């Protein structure tokens, strides 16, 4: 019997560059770092992205919407895979 995992929300290809702030804990310190990435797909629940920043599951990202002034997006890194010179990550909107 073959098992197939089905996503709850369909992804669609999407290309956009974003500048974001990463919020995370490092040892006992709360950190904020600015970085950027390239969105490669989206769904109503989140985004797929490539970035040079070493993101890890649990990191929180926030960024301004380029298309709607004053709208802030917040997402949590659900998974991250290191590739040759970047990270492929899955973000879930929160």
PDB file with one MODEL, atoms N, CA, C and O in Angstrom:
MODEL        1
ATOM      1  N   UNK A   1       0.842  -1.181   0.000  1.00  0.00           N
ATOM      2  CA  UNK A   1       0.000   0.000   0.000  1.00  0.00           C
ATOM      3  C   UNK A   1       0.888   1.245   0.000  1.00  0.00           C
ATOM      4  O   UNK A   1       1.826   1.338   0.792  1.00  0.00           O
ATOM      5  N   UNK A   2       0.602   2.181  -0.866  1.00  0.00           N
ATOM      6  CA  UNK A   2       1.390   3.402  -0.991  1.00  0.00           C
ATOM      7  C   UNK A   2       0.743   4.511  -0.183  1.00  0.00           C
ATOM      8  O   UNK A   2      -0.468   4.719  -0.250  1.00  0.00           O
ATOM      9  N   UNK A   3       1.567   5.224   0.584  1.00  0.00           N
ATOM     10  CA  UNK A   3       1.090   6.334   1.399  1.00  0.00           C
ATOM     11  C   UNK A   3       1.476   7.643   0.735  1.00  0.00           C
ATOM     12  O   UNK A   3       2.635   7.832   0.365  1.00  0.00           O
ATOM     13  N   UNK A   4       0.533   8.537   0.582  1.00  0.00           N
ATOM     14  CA  UNK A   4       0.816   9.859   0.038  1.00  0.00           C
ATOM     15  C   UNK A   4       0.351  10.909   1.034  1.00  0.00           C
ATOM     16  O   UNK A   4      -0.761  10.847   1.560  1.00  0.00           O
ATOM     17  N   UNK A   5       1.218  11.862   1.278  1.00  0.00           N
ATOM     18  CA  UNK A   5       0.891  12.969   2.171  1.00  0.00           C
ATOM     19  C   UNK A   5       0.239  14.077   1.347  1.00  0.00           C
ATOM     20  O   UNK A   5       0.809  14.521   0.351  1.00  0.00           O
ATOM     21  N   UNK A   6      -0.904  14.509   1.738  1.00  0.00           N
ATOM     22  CA  UNK A   6      -1.619  15.570   1.037  1.00  0.00           C
ATOM     23  C   UNK A   6      -1.623  16.820   1.897  1.00  0.00           C
ATOM     24  O   UNK A   6      -2.003  16.773   3.067  1.00  0.00           O
ATOM     25  N   UNK A   7      -1.213  17.906   1.337  1.00  0.00           N
ATOM     26  CA  UNK A   7      -1.222  19.175   2.070  1.00  0.00           C
ATOM     27  C   UNK A   7      -2.655  19.650   2.266  1.00  0.00           C
ATOM     28  O   UNK A   7      -3.541  19.378   1.456  1.00  0.00           O
ATOM     29  N   UNK A   8      -2.852  20.365   3.361  1.00  0.00           N
ATOM     30  CA  UNK A   8      -4.189  20.905   3.629  1.00  0.00           C
ATOM     31  C   UNK A   8      -4.521  22.051   2.682  1.00  0.00           C
ATOM     32  O   UNK A   8      -5.685  22.265   2.343  1.00  0.00           O
ATOM     33  N   UNK A   9      -3.494  22.789   2.253  1.00  0.00           N
ATOM     34  CA  UNK A   9      -3.696  23.942   1.382  1.00  0.00           C
ATOM     35  C   UNK A   9      -2.808  23.797   0.158  1.00  0.00           C
ATOM     36  O   UNK A   9      -1.605  23.567   0.288  1.00  0.00           O
ATOM     37  N   UNK A  10      -3.383  23.928  -1.019  1.00  0.00           N
ATOM     38  CA  UNK A  10      -2.608  23.828  -2.252  1.00  0.00           C
ATOM     39  C   UNK A  10      -1.647  24.999  -2.383  1.00  0.00           C
ATOM     40  O   UNK A  10      -1.983  26.142  -2.072  1.00  0.00           O
ATOM     41  N   UNK A  11      -0.443  24.689  -2.852  1.00  0.00           N
ATOM     42  CA  UNK A  11       0.542  25.723  -3.136  1.00  0.00           C
ATOM     43  C   UNK A  11       0.417  26.154  -4.586  1.00  0.00           C
ATOM     44  O   UNK A  11       0.003  25.383  -5.453  1.00  0.00           O
ATOM     45  N   UNK A  12       0.780  27.389  -4.825  1.00  0.00           N
ATOM     46  CA  UNK A  12       0.852  27.867  -6.206  1.00  0.00           C
ATOM     47  C   UNK A  12       2.174  28.596  -6.373  1.00  0.00           C
ATOM     48  O   UNK A  12       2.633  29.260  -5.444  1.00  0.00           O
ATOM     49  N   UNK A  13       2.788  28.484  -7.535  1.00  0.00           N
ATOM     50  CA  UNK A  13       4.056  29.188  -7.764  1.00  0.00           C
ATOM     51  C   UNK A  13       3.862  30.692  -7.588  1.00  0.00           C
ATOM     52  O   UNK A  13       2.831  31.249  -7.966  1.00  0.00           O
ATOM     53  N   UNK A  14       4.858  31.328  -7.014  1.00  0.00           N
ATOM     54  CA  UNK A  14       4.796  32.764  -6.771  1.00  0.00           C
ATOM     55  C   UNK A  14       6.232  33.264  -6.628  1.00  0.00           C
ATOM     56  O   UNK A  14       7.041  32.628  -5.953  1.00  0.00           O
ATOM     57  N   UNK A  15       6.549  34.372  -7.244  1.00  0.00           N
ATOM     58  CA  UNK A  15       7.894  34.935  -7.130  1.00  0.00           C
ATOM     59  C   UNK A  15       7.809  36.358  -6.621  1.00  0.00           C
ATOM     60  O   UNK A  15       7.084  37.195  -7.159  1.00  0.00           O
ATOM     61  N   UNK A  16       8.575  36.608  -5.562  1.00  0.00           N
ATOM     62  CA  UNK A  16       8.661  37.946  -5.002  1.00  0.00           C
ATOM     63  C   UNK A  16       9.870  37.973  -4.074  1.00  0.00           C
ATOM     64  O   UNK A  16      10.238  36.950  -3.497  1.00  0.00           O
ATOM     65  N   UNK A  17      10.474  39.118  -3.936  1.00  0.00           N
ATOM     66  CA  UNK A  17      11.559  39.259  -2.968  1.00  0.00           C
ATOM     67  C   UNK A  17      10.998  40.021  -1.775  1.00  0.00           C
ATOM     68  O   UNK A  17      10.193  40.938  -1.934  1.00  0.00           O
ATOM     69  N   UNK A  18      11.435  39.630  -0.569  1.00  0.00           N
ATOM     70  CA  UNK A  18      10.979  40.321   0.628  1.00  0.00           C
ATOM     71  C   UNK A  18      12.168  40.599   1.542  1.00  0.00           C
ATOM     72  O   UNK A  18      13.149  39.857   1.563  1.00  0.00           O
ATOM     73  N   UNK A  19      12.052  41.668   2.281  1.00  0.00           N
ATOM     74  CA  UNK A  19      12.980  41.983   3.361  1.00  0.00           C
ATOM     75  C   UNK A  19      12.210  41.721   4.649  1.00  0.00           C
ATOM     76  O   UNK A  19      11.081  42.185   4.804  1.00  0.00           O
ATOM     77  N   UNK A  20      12.816  40.983   5.568  1.00  0.00           N
ATOM     78  CA  UNK A  20      12.113  40.582   6.780  1.00  0.00           C
ATOM     79  C   UNK A  20      13.002  40.739   8.003  1.00  0.00           C
ATOM     80  O   UNK A  20      14.219  40.887   7.892  1.00  0.00           O
ATOM     81  N   UNK A  21      12.375  40.705   9.168  1.00  0.00           N
ATOM     82  CA  UNK A  21      13.075  40.696  10.446  1.00  0.00           C
ATOM     83  C   UNK A  21      12.847  39.336  11.078  1.00  0.00           C
ATOM     84  O   UNK A  21      11.715  38.858  11.144  1.00  0.00           O
ATOM     85  N   UNK A  22      13.930  38.708  11.546  1.00  0.00           N
ATOM     86  CA  UNK A  22      13.858  37.412  12.224  1.00  0.00           C
ATOM     87  C   UNK A  22      13.871  37.677  13.724  1.00  0.00           C
ATOM     88  O   UNK A  22      14.731  38.402  14.226  1.00  0.00           O
ATOM     89  N   UNK A  23      12.913  37.087  14.439  1.00  0.00           N
ATOM     90  CA  UNK A  23      12.838  37.206  15.894  1.00  0.00           C
ATOM     91  C   UNK A  23      13.123  35.827  16.472  1.00  0.00           C
ATOM     92  O   UNK A  23      12.447  34.856  16.130  1.00  0.00           O
ATOM     93  N   UNK A  24      14.140  35.736  17.361  1.00  0.00           N
ATOM     94  CA  UNK A  24      14.480  34.431  17.929  1.00  0.00           C
ATOM     95  C   UNK A  24      15.286  34.591  19.205  1.00  0.00           C
ATOM     96  O   UNK A  24      15.790  35.673  19.504  1.00  0.00           O
ATOM     97  N   UNK A  25      15.401  33.508  19.949  1.00  0.00           N
ATOM     98  CA  UNK A  25      16.200  33.479  21.170  1.00  0.00           C
ATOM     99  C   UNK A  25      17.540  32.835  20.858  1.00  0.00           C
ATOM    100  O   UNK A  25      17.605  31.816  20.172  1.00  0.00           O
ATOM    101  N   UNK A  26      18.607  33.436  21.367  1.00  0.00           N
ATOM    102  CA  UNK A  26      19.937  32.835  21.266  1.00  0.00           C
ATOM    103  C   UNK A  26      20.499  32.846  22.676  1.00  0.00           C
ATOM    104  O   UNK A  26      20.787  33.900  23.243  1.00  0.00           O
ATOM    105  N   UNK A  27      20.648  31.645  23.230  1.00  0.00           N
ATOM    106  CA  UNK A  27      20.992  31.477  24.640  1.00  0.00           C
ATOM    107  C   UNK A  27      19.931  32.199  25.450  1.00  0.00           C
ATOM    108  O   UNK A  27      18.755  31.852  25.335  1.00  0.00           O
ATOM    109  N   UNK A  28      20.282  33.178  26.259  1.00  0.00           N
ATOM    110  CA  UNK A  28      19.290  33.873  27.089  1.00  0.00           C
ATOM    111  C   UNK A  28      18.865  35.209  26.488  1.00  0.00           C
ATOM    112  O   UNK A  28      18.112  35.957  27.113  1.00  0.00           O
ATOM    113  N   UNK A  29      19.340  35.515  25.282  1.00  0.00           N
ATOM    114  CA  UNK A  29      19.063  36.810  24.671  1.00  0.00           C
ATOM    115  C   UNK A  29      18.015  36.714  23.568  1.00  0.00           C
ATOM    116  O   UNK A  29      18.019  35.781  22.765  1.00  0.00           O
ATOM    117  N   UNK A  30      17.116  37.702  23.545  1.00  0.00           N
ATOM    118  CA  UNK A  30      16.151  37.842  22.459  1.00  0.00           C
ATOM    119  C   UNK A  30      16.838  38.603  21.338  1.00  0.00           C
ATOM    120  O   UNK A  30      17.399  39.673  21.573  1.00  0.00           O
ATOM    121  N   UNK A  31      16.803  38.066  20.117  1.00  0.00           N
ATOM    122  CA  UNK A  31      17.517  38.668  18.980  1.00  0.00           C
ATOM    123  C   UNK A  31      16.540  39.113  17.899  1.00  0.00           C
ATOM    124  O   UNK A  31      15.475  38.523  17.718  1.00  0.00           O
ATOM    125  N   UNK A  32      16.926  40.158  17.193  1.00  0.00           N
ATOM    126  CA  UNK A  32      16.218  40.653  16.000  1.00  0.00           C
ATOM    127  C   UNK A  32      17.272  40.876  14.947  1.00  0.00           C
ATOM    128  O   UNK A  32      18.237  41.603  15.181  1.00  0.00           O
ATOM    129  N   UNK A  33      17.106  40.264  13.789  1.00  0.00           N
ATOM    130  CA  UNK A  33      18.064  40.464  12.693  1.00  0.00           C
ATOM    131  C   UNK A  33      17.299  40.674  11.403  1.00  0.00           C
ATOM    132  O   UNK A  33      16.308  39.996  11.133  1.00  0.00           O
ATOM    133  N   UNK A  34      17.774  41.623  10.609  1.00  0.00           N
ATOM    134  CA  UNK A  34      17.164  41.902   9.315  1.00  0.00           C
ATOM    135  C   UNK A  34      17.831  41.054   8.239  1.00  0.00           C
ATOM    136  O   UNK A  34      19.046  40.857   8.255  1.00  0.00           O
ATOM    137  N   UNK A  35      17.031  40.559   7.314  1.00  0.00           N
ATOM    138  CA  UNK A  35      17.544  39.763   6.213  1.00  0.00           C
ATOM    139  C   UNK A  35      16.571  39.869   5.045  1.00  0.00           C
ATOM    140  O   UNK A  35      15.633  40.665   5.074  1.00  0.00           O
ATOM    141  N   UNK A  36      16.805  39.063   4.027  1.00  0.00           N
ATOM    142  CA  UNK A  36      15.923  39.072   2.861  1.00  0.00           C
ATOM    143  C   UNK A  36      15.843  37.669   2.275  1.00  0.00           C
ATOM    144  O   UNK A  36      16.639  36.789   2.602  1.00  0.00           O
ATOM    145  N   UNK A  37      14.868  37.489   1.408  1.00  0.00           N
ATOM    146  CA  UNK A  37      14.692  36.198   0.767  1.00  0.00           C
ATOM    147  C   UNK A  37      13.852  36.312  -0.481  1.00  0.00           C
ATOM    148  O   UNK A  37      13.346  37.382  -0.821  1.00  0.00           O
ATOM    149  N   UNK A  38      13.713  35.180  -1.161  1.00  0.00           N
ATOM    150  CA  UNK A  38      12.915  35.125  -2.377  1.00  0.00           C
ATOM    151  C   UNK A  38      11.779  34.124  -2.163  1.00  0.00           C
ATOM    152  O   UNK A  38      12.017  32.938  -1.940  1.00  0.00           O
ATOM    153  N   UNK A  39      10.549  34.618  -2.235  1.00  0.00           N
ATOM    154  CA  UNK A  39       9.377  33.749  -2.124  1.00  0.00           C
ATOM    155  C   UNK A  39       9.257  32.957  -3.415  1.00  0.00           C
ATOM    156  O   UNK A  39       9.356  33.524  -4.503  1.00  0.00           O
ATOM    157  N   UNK A  40       9.040  31.624  -3.303  1.00  0.00           N
ATOM    158  CA  UNK A  40       8.937  30.789  -4.505  1.00  0.00           C
ATOM    159  C   UNK A  40       7.577  30.126  -4.668  1.00  0.00           C
ATOM    160  O   UNK A  40       7.220  29.698  -5.766  1.00  0.00           O
ATOM    161  N   UNK A  41       6.812  30.039  -3.572  1.00  0.00           N
ATOM    162  CA  UNK A  41       5.440  29.551  -3.690  1.00  0.00           C
ATOM    163  C   UNK A  41       4.629  30.053  -2.502  1.00  0.00           C
ATOM    164  O   UNK A  41       5.184  30.510  -1.503  1.00  0.00           O
ATOM    165  N   UNK A  42       3.295  29.960  -2.629  1.00  0.00           N
ATOM    166  CA  UNK A  42       2.425  30.453  -1.564  1.00  0.00           C
ATOM    167  C   UNK A  42       1.166  29.606  -1.485  1.00  0.00           C
ATOM    168  O   UNK A  42       0.802  28.909  -2.432  1.00  0.00           O
ATOM    169  N   UNK A  43       0.515  29.682  -0.343  1.00  0.00           N
ATOM    170  CA  UNK A  43      -0.805  29.100  -0.131  1.00  0.00           C
ATOM    171  C   UNK A  43      -1.536  30.042   0.815  1.00  0.00           C
ATOM    172  O   UNK A  43      -0.973  31.049   1.243  1.00  0.00           O
ATOM    173  N   UNK A  44      -2.766  29.730   1.142  1.00  0.00           N
ATOM    174  CA  UNK A  44      -3.488  30.595   2.076  1.00  0.00           C
ATOM    175  C   UNK A  44      -2.943  30.442   3.496  1.00  0.00           C
ATOM    176  O   UNK A  44      -3.258  31.260   4.361  1.00  0.00           O
ATOM    177  N   UNK A  45      -2.131  29.410   3.754  1.00  0.00           N
ATOM    178  CA  UNK A  45      -1.584  29.179   5.091  1.00  0.00           C
ATOM    179  C   UNK A  45      -0.144  29.632   5.257  1.00  0.00           C
ATOM    180  O   UNK A  45       0.330  29.762   6.386  1.00  0.00           O
ATOM    181  N   UNK A  46       0.577  29.880   4.142  1.00  0.00           N
ATOM    182  CA  UNK A  46       1.971  30.256   4.295  1.00  0.00           C
ATOM    183  C   UNK A  46       2.709  30.430   2.994  1.00  0.00           C
ATOM    184  O   UNK A  46       2.109  30.551   1.926  1.00  0.00           O
ATOM    185  N   UNK A  47       4.050  30.441   3.103  1.00  0.00           N
ATOM    186  CA  UNK A  47       4.925  30.671   1.961  1.00  0.00           C
ATOM    187  C   UNK A  47       6.074  29.678   1.949  1.00  0.00           C
ATOM    188  O   UNK A  47       6.461  29.146   2.990  1.00  0.00           O
ATOM    189  N   UNK A  48       6.616  29.435   0.759  1.00  0.00           N
ATOM    190  CA  UNK A  48       7.886  28.752   0.600  1.00  0.00           C
ATOM    191  C   UNK A  48       8.888  29.797   0.173  1.00  0.00           C
ATOM    192  O   UNK A  48       8.577  30.654  -0.654  1.00  0.00           O
ATOM    193  N   UNK A  49      10.113  29.738   0.734  1.00  0.00           N
ATOM    194  CA  UNK A  49      11.064  30.808   0.485  1.00  0.00           C
ATOM    195  C   UNK A  49      12.489  30.266   0.443  1.00  0.00           C
ATOM    196  O   UNK A  49      12.795  29.236   1.044  1.00  0.00           O
ATOM    197  N   UNK A  50      13.350  30.975  -0.274  1.00  0.00           N
ATOM    198  CA  UNK A  50      14.791  30.736  -0.267  1.00  0.00           C
ATOM    199  C   UNK A  50      15.451  31.938   0.387  1.00  0.00           C
ATOM    200  O   UNK A  50      15.082  33.078   0.104  1.00  0.00           O
ATOM    201  N   UNK A  51      16.426  31.694   1.261  1.00  0.00           N
ATOM    202  CA  UNK A  51      17.130  32.779   1.931  1.00  0.00           C
ATOM    203  C   UNK A  51      18.544  32.351   2.285  1.00  0.00           C
ATOM    204  O   UNK A  51      18.818  31.160   2.432  1.00  0.00           O
ATOM    205  N   UNK A  52      19.430  33.307   2.420  1.00  0.00           N
ATOM    206  CA  UNK A  52      20.784  33.031   2.862  1.00  0.00           C
ATOM    207  C   UNK A  52      20.914  33.018   4.376  1.00  0.00           C
ATOM    208  O   UNK A  52      21.936  32.581   4.904  1.00  0.00           O
ATOM    209  N   UNK A  53      19.885  33.496   5.087  1.00  0.00           N
ATOM    210  CA  UNK A  53      19.909  33.524   6.548  1.00  0.00           C
ATOM    211  C   UNK A  53      19.637  32.117   7.083  1.00  0.00           C
ATOM    212  O   UNK A  53      18.718  31.453   6.602  1.00  0.00           O
ATOM    213  N   UNK A  54      20.408  31.647   8.063  1.00  0.00           N
ATOM    214  CA  UNK A  54      20.226  30.286   8.582  1.00  0.00           C
ATOM    215  C   UNK A  54      18.996  30.155   9.475  1.00  0.00           C
ATOM    216  O   UNK A  54      19.112  30.069  10.697  1.00  0.00           O
ATOM    217  N   UNK A  55      17.827  30.140   8.859  1.00  0.00           N
ATOM    218  CA  UNK A  55      16.574  30.021   9.612  1.00  0.00           C
ATOM    219  C   UNK A  55      16.410  28.611  10.163  1.00  0.00           C
ATOM    220  O   UNK A  55      16.904  27.640   9.589  1.00  0.00           O
ATOM    221  N   UNK A  56      15.706  28.519  11.288  1.00  0.00           N
ATOM    222  CA  UNK A  56      15.434  27.241  11.932  1.00  0.00           C
ATOM    223  C   UNK A  56      13.965  27.185  12.321  1.00  0.00           C
ATOM    224  O   UNK A  56      13.341  28.226  12.523  1.00  0.00           O
ATOM    225  N   UNK A  57      13.397  25.974  12.430  1.00  0.00           N
ATOM    226  CA  UNK A  57      12.015  25.854  12.896  1.00  0.00           C
ATOM    227  C   UNK A  57      11.821  26.585  14.231  1.00  0.00           C
ATOM    228  O   UNK A  57      12.628  26.463  15.152  1.00  0.00           O
ATOM    229  N   UNK A  58      10.732  27.342  14.303  1.00  0.00           N
ATOM    230  CA  UNK A  58      10.432  28.119  15.499  1.00  0.00           C
ATOM    231  C   UNK A  58      10.794  29.588  15.388  1.00  0.00           C
ATOM    232  O   UNK A  58      10.261  30.406  16.137  1.00  0.00           O
ATOM    233  N   UNK A  59      11.684  29.943  14.475  1.00  0.00           N
ATOM    234  CA  UNK A  59      11.986  31.364  14.273  1.00  0.00           C
ATOM    235  C   UNK A  59      10.723  32.068  13.782  1.00  0.00           C
ATOM    236  O   UNK A  59       9.922  31.492  13.045  1.00  0.00           O
ATOM    237  N   UNK A  60      10.562  33.306  14.197  1.00  0.00           N
ATOM    238  CA  UNK A  60       9.421  34.124  13.778  1.00  0.00           C
ATOM    239  C   UNK A  60       9.926  35.201  12.829  1.00  0.00           C
ATOM    240  O   UNK A  60      10.931  35.858  13.099  1.00  0.00           O
ATOM    241  N   UNK A  61       9.223  35.374  11.718  1.00  0.00           N
ATOM    242  CA  UNK A  61       9.565  36.401  10.738  1.00  0.00           C
ATOM    243  C   UNK A  61       8.438  37.409  10.660  1.00  0.00           C
ATOM    244  O   UNK A  61       7.264  37.056  10.769  1.00  0.00           O
ATOM    245  N   UNK A  62       8.804  38.671  10.470  1.00  0.00           N
ATOM    246  CA  UNK A  62       7.800  39.708  10.224  1.00  0.00           C
ATOM    247  C   UNK A  62       8.286  40.582   9.083  1.00  0.00           C
ATOM    248  O   UNK A  62       9.482  40.844   8.949  1.00  0.00           O
ATOM    249  N   UNK A  63       7.343  41.032   8.259  1.00  0.00           N
ATOM    250  CA  UNK A  63       7.678  41.907   7.137  1.00  0.00           C
ATOM    251  C   UNK A  63       6.457  42.717   6.745  1.00  0.00           C
ATOM    252  O   UNK A  63       5.316  42.308   6.956  1.00  0.00           O
ATOM    253  N   UNK A  64       6.734  43.889   6.163  1.00  0.00           N
ATOM    254  CA  UNK A  64       5.673  44.771   5.678  1.00  0.00           C
ATOM    255  C   UNK A  64       5.193  44.292   4.321  1.00  0.00           C
ATOM    256  O   UNK A  64       5.985  43.826   3.501  1.00  0.00           O
ATOM    257  N   UNK A  65       3.904  44.407   4.090  1.00  0.00           N
ATOM    258  CA  UNK A  65       3.320  44.063   2.797  1.00  0.00           C
ATOM    259  C   UNK A  65       3.624  45.175   1.803  1.00  0.00           C
ATOM    260  O   UNK A  65       3.278  46.333   2.035  1.00  0.00           O
ATOM    261  N   UNK A  66       4.269  44.824   0.698  1.00  0.00           N
ATOM    262  CA  UNK A  66       4.610  45.833  -0.324  1.00  0.00           C
ATOM    263  C   UNK A  66       3.374  46.355  -1.041  1.00  0.00           C
ATOM    264  O   UNK A  66       3.396  47.450  -1.604  1.00  0.00           O
ATOM    265  N   UNK A  67       2.302  45.582  -1.022  1.00  0.00           N
ATOM    266  CA  UNK A  67       1.115  45.920  -1.803  1.00  0.00           C
ATOM    267  C   UNK A  67       0.030  46.606  -0.981  1.00  0.00           C
ATOM    268  O   UNK A  67      -0.863  47.240  -1.543  1.00  0.00           O
ATOM    269  N   UNK A  68       0.100  46.485   0.362  1.00  0.00           N
ATOM    270  CA  UNK A  68      -0.897  47.111   1.227  1.00  0.00           C
ATOM    271  C   UNK A  68      -0.162  47.867   2.333  1.00  0.00           C
ATOM    272  O   UNK A  68       0.287  47.268   3.310  1.00  0.00           O
ATOM    273  N   UNK A  69      -0.045  49.156   2.175  1.00  0.00           N
ATOM    274  CA  UNK A  69       0.700  49.970   3.139  1.00  0.00           C
ATOM    275  C   UNK A  69       0.123  49.797   4.542  1.00  0.00           C
ATOM    276  O   UNK A  69      -1.092  49.846   4.734  1.00  0.00           O
ATOM    277  N   UNK A  70       1.001  49.596   5.510  1.00  0.00           N
ATOM    278  CA  UNK A  70       0.581  49.463   6.899  1.00  0.00           C
ATOM    279  C   UNK A  70       0.238  48.047   7.325  1.00  0.00           C
ATOM    280  O   UNK A  70      -0.003  47.806   8.508  1.00  0.00           O
ATOM    281  N   UNK A  71       0.209  47.100   6.389  1.00  0.00           N
ATOM    282  CA  UNK A  71      -0.108  45.710   6.745  1.00  0.00           C
ATOM    283  C   UNK A  71       1.187  44.962   7.060  1.00  0.00           C
ATOM    284  O   UNK A  71       2.131  44.980   6.270  1.00  0.00           O
ATOM    285  N   UNK A  72       1.221  44.309   8.218  1.00  0.00           N
ATOM    286  CA  UNK A  72       2.381  43.559   8.664  1.00  0.00           C
ATOM    287  C   UNK A  72       2.076  42.068   8.576  1.00  0.00           C
ATOM    288  O   UNK A  72       1.012  41.626   9.010  1.00  0.00           O
ATOM    289  N   UNK A  73       2.998  41.290   8.018  1.00  0.00           N
ATOM    290  CA  UNK A  73       2.858  39.835   7.967  1.00  0.00           C
ATOM    291  C   UNK A  73       3.739  39.224   9.056  1.00  0.00           C
ATOM    292  O   UNK A  73       4.842  39.704   9.316  1.00  0.00           O
ATOM    293  N   UNK A  74       3.248  38.172   9.684  1.00  0.00           N
ATOM    294  CA  UNK A  74       4.015  37.439  10.685  1.00  0.00           C
ATOM    295  C   UNK A  74       3.862  35.958  10.370  1.00  0.00           C
ATOM    296  O   UNK A  74       2.757  35.471  10.132  1.00  0.00           O
ATOM    297  N   UNK A  75       4.992  35.248  10.372  1.00  0.00           N
ATOM    298  CA  UNK A  75       4.971  33.812  10.069  1.00  0.00           C
ATOM    299  C   UNK A  75       6.017  33.100  10.926  1.00  0.00           C
ATOM    300  O   UNK A  75       6.992  33.704  11.374  1.00  0.00           O
ATOM    301  N   UNK A  76       5.792  31.813  11.143  1.00  0.00           N
ATOM    302  CA  UNK A  76       6.730  30.981  11.881  1.00  0.00           C
ATOM    303  C   UNK A  76       7.384  29.999  10.921  1.00  0.00           C
ATOM    304  O   UNK A  76       6.723  29.445  10.043  1.00  0.00           O
ATOM    305  N   UNK A  77       8.678  29.786  11.090  1.00  0.00           N
ATOM    306  CA  UNK A  77       9.383  28.796  10.283  1.00  0.00           C
ATOM    307  C   UNK A  77       8.943  27.413  10.765  1.00  0.00           C
ATOM    308  O   UNK A  77       9.158  27.056  11.923  1.00  0.00           O
ATOM    309  N   UNK A  78       8.328  26.641   9.872  1.00  0.00           N
ATOM    310  CA  UNK A  78       7.877  25.278  10.201  1.00  0.00           C
ATOM    311  C   UNK A  78       8.961  24.253   9.914  1.00  0.00           C
ATOM    312  O   UNK A  78       9.114  23.276  10.647  1.00  0.00           O
ATOM    313  N   UNK A  79       9.716  24.484   8.836  1.00  0.00           N
ATOM    314  CA  UNK A  79      10.818  23.583   8.482  1.00  0.00           C
ATOM    315  C   UNK A  79      11.849  24.351   7.683  1.00  0.00           C
ATOM    316  O   UNK A  79      11.542  25.369   7.062  1.00  0.00           O
ATOM    317  N   UNK A  80      13.068  23.857   7.703  1.00  0.00           N
ATOM    318  CA  UNK A  80      14.163  24.496   6.963  1.00  0.00           C
ATOM    319  C   UNK A  80      15.141  23.420   6.515  1.00  0.00           C
ATOM    320  O   UNK A  80      15.488  22.521   7.282  1.00  0.00           O
ATOM    321  N   UNK A  81      15.579  23.523   5.272  1.00  0.00           N
ATOM    322  CA  UNK A  81      16.557  22.588   4.711  1.00  0.00           C
ATOM    323  C   UNK A  81      17.715  23.410   4.161  1.00  0.00           C
ATOM    324  O   UNK A  81      17.514  24.324   3.362  1.00  0.00           O
ATOM    325  N   UNK A  82      18.929  23.079   4.597  1.00  0.00           N
ATOM    326  CA  UNK A  82      20.091  23.776   4.060  1.00  0.00           C
ATOM    327  C   UNK A  82      20.425  23.193   2.701  1.00  0.00           C
ATOM    328  O   UNK A  82      20.553  21.979   2.548  1.00  0.00           O
ATOM    329  N   UNK A  83      20.566  24.066   1.716  1.00  0.00           N
ATOM    330  CA  UNK A  83      20.962  23.675   0.372  1.00  0.00           C
ATOM    331  C   UNK A  83      22.403  24.140   0.176  1.00  0.00           C
ATOM    332  O   UNK A  83      23.062  24.484   1.158  1.00  0.00           O
ATOM    333  N   UNK A  84      22.904  24.163  -1.023  1.00  0.00           N
ATOM    334  CA  UNK A  84      24.299  24.542  -1.255  1.00  0.00           C
ATOM    335  C   UNK A  84      24.675  25.860  -0.581  1.00  0.00           C
ATOM    336  O   UNK A  84      25.514  25.882   0.320  1.00  0.00           O
ATOM    337  N   UNK A  85      24.063  26.941  -1.010  1.00  0.00           N
ATOM    338  CA  UNK A  85      24.433  28.253  -0.482  1.00  0.00           C
ATOM    339  C   UNK A  85      23.246  29.023   0.079  1.00  0.00           C
ATOM    340  O   UNK A  85      23.313  30.242   0.242  1.00  0.00           O
ATOM    341  N   UNK A  86      22.148  28.308   0.376  1.00  0.00           N
ATOM    342  CA  UNK A  86      20.967  28.975   0.915  1.00  0.00           C
ATOM    343  C   UNK A  86      20.134  27.987   1.734  1.00  0.00           C
ATOM    344  O   UNK A  86      20.492  26.818   1.882  1.00  0.00           O
ATOM    345  N   UNK A  87      19.040  28.477   2.250  1.00  0.00           N
ATOM    346  CA  UNK A  87      18.109  27.662   2.999  1.00  0.00           C
ATOM    347  C   UNK A  87      16.749  27.703   2.304  1.00  0.00           C
ATOM    348  O   UNK A  87      16.283  28.771   1.908  1.00  0.00           O
ATOM    349  N   UNK A  88      16.124  26.556   2.159  1.00  0.00           N
ATOM    350  CA  UNK A  88      14.760  26.442   1.634  1.00  0.00           C
ATOM    351  C   UNK A  88      13.884  26.268   2.862  1.00  0.00           C
ATOM    352  O   UNK A  88      14.080  25.328   3.633  1.00  0.00           O
ATOM    353  N   UNK A  89      12.916  27.164   3.057  1.00  0.00           N
ATOM    354  CA  UNK A  89      12.107  27.144   4.282  1.00  0.00           C
ATOM    355  C   UNK A  89      10.628  27.155   3.968  1.00  0.00           C
ATOM    356  O   UNK A  89      10.196  27.646   2.925  1.00  0.00           O
ATOM    357  N   UNK A  90       9.872  26.610   4.879  1.00  0.00           N
ATOM    358  CA  UNK A  90       8.411  26.660   4.840  1.00  0.00           C
ATOM    359  C   UNK A  90       7.918  27.538   5.970  1.00  0.00           C
ATOM    360  O   UNK A  90       8.260  27.308   7.130  1.00  0.00           O
ATOM    361  N   UNK A  91       7.123  28.537   5.647  1.00  0.00           N
ATOM    362  CA  UNK A  91       6.597  29.484   6.636  1.00  0.00           C
ATOM    363  C   UNK A  91       5.107  29.316   6.791  1.00  0.00           C
ATOM    364  O   UNK A  91       4.388  29.147   5.806  1.00  0.00           O
ATOM    365  N   UNK A  92       4.636  29.360   8.027  1.00  0.00           N
ATOM    366  CA  UNK A  92       3.203  29.299   8.324  1.00  0.00           C
ATOM    367  C   UNK A  92       2.771  30.636   8.907  1.00  0.00           C
ATOM    368  O   UNK A  92       3.332  31.092   9.903  1.00  0.00           O
ATOM    369  N   UNK A  93       1.771  31.267   8.288  1.00  0.00           N
ATOM    370  CA  UNK A  93       1.265  32.535   8.802  1.00  0.00           C
ATOM    371  C   UNK A  93       0.700  32.337  10.211  1.00  0.00           C
ATOM    372  O   UNK A  93       0.058  31.328  10.501  1.00  0.00           O
ATOM    373  N   UNK A  94       0.953  33.328  11.084  1.00  0.00           N
ATOM    374  CA  UNK A  94       0.367  33.288  12.434  1.00  0.00           C
ATOM    375  C   UNK A  94      -0.300  34.620  12.729  1.00  0.00           C
ATOM    376  O   UNK A  94      -0.857  34.805  13.811  1.00  0.00           O
TER     377      UNK A  94
ENDMDL
END
